[in-house]
Amino acid sequence: MNRRMTLSKLTPKPLTLGKLLPLVLPLLWLAVLGSAVQVIYARHKAREEFVRLEKLNSQRDSLEMEWGRLQLEQSYWSSNAFVERVANAKLQMSLPQTRDVRIVRP
């Protein structure tokens, strides 16, 4: 009989739901609140990054428009008609007459 009493003292008694609930419930509440805070933070960060992305897209679009305008301006400035017009107007240059042209051969 002594042996039976010592064995019953050594074996742990299973926890019942009534004893386990007060221990686990606060931990579950903390886990739920922690995950809710993480969801809120993640959504906030996602919105911030989306706003940043939209600003960068807008900046990219405006830079692409400016690049197109600069390419048009460059093609205009390098056209033969523009160069000839500037040479005539600002530098008073003109095509020489045929009698004024001299061909030099080596």
Secondary structure, 3 states (H helix, E strand, C coil): CHHHHHHHHHCCCCCCHHHHHHHHHHHHHHHHHHHHHHHHHHHHHHHHHHHHHHHHHHHHHHHHHHHHHHHHHHHHHCCHHHHHHHHHHCCCCCCCCHHHCCCCCC
